[in-house]
Amino acid sequence: MFAGLKDTIFSVSLPQLHTPFGLGEVIPWNEVLHDPGNNYNPETGAYTAPIDGFYLIAFIGRTPPPSGYSIHITLNINGKRRYFCGASEPNNFAQTSCTWPVLLRKGQIVQIEVIQSAQIIRAQFTDGSFQSVFSGYLLFPV
């Protein structure tokens, strides 16, 4: 049973620097920073909407410097590519952030899929903030 708006929030990151993710790979955001409703599955990298509503979903990604890597991902809803986000930087690190307002029905899942091989870093800054995160929350129910 749905307990309240706090159950519609999630924020996850990566536990360490990863080798490049392959084409078509769903990013396994397996460090859960905030998920009071237990709607995020760190094994599958999927957040499941607990209620019908408009959600704000965000991705922030950064590659290690100096890398020449790129970040090209899609936000998938129920396994279908819906929204693109990407950045390339041949001489330094690449960094990108994207935010999408999406209508989700109860039980629908969202995931981040790599659509071009990428290396994404998790390392924390000295203030404890994370460099790459996947987050979302309910804007309002419908």
Phi, psi and omega in degrees: 000144180287125185262341180155176184299329180298338180281359182254013184251140172211152174207128184223160180217187178256143184282345184192174174297132181252151169295164184306137173282143181272162178304129178083001181278134173278131182289126180273078180293087190257012169252104183277118179270323182202123178197068185297336180268359183054044179261356179257136179249107182292342178285326182253350183070024186246135170257131179252124180295125180280338178214163174293137176170174172269125182245150172255116182248135184229147175229132172231124182225146180215141176264163178287142177270160329281127191238320188076009177282166174233164175235119175222112185227167169232151168270121179258140173243119184052041176082000179255133178294128182240317186224141182257150173210138180192162176202147175227143176212103186291337187247357183209203177274152176258143179217138179211155173217141180220145178227133183231126169276124183227145173272121177239141173264152179310129179094345177288148181244150174237142180215160175255123180247137177280128179247002169209136183314132185213152172243124184241136185259149177250340192322137179278147170286168181297337179276002178092357180282154182262150182268337180224121182218158174231120186219164175188162177200159179286126173281310175196147179284157175232000000 
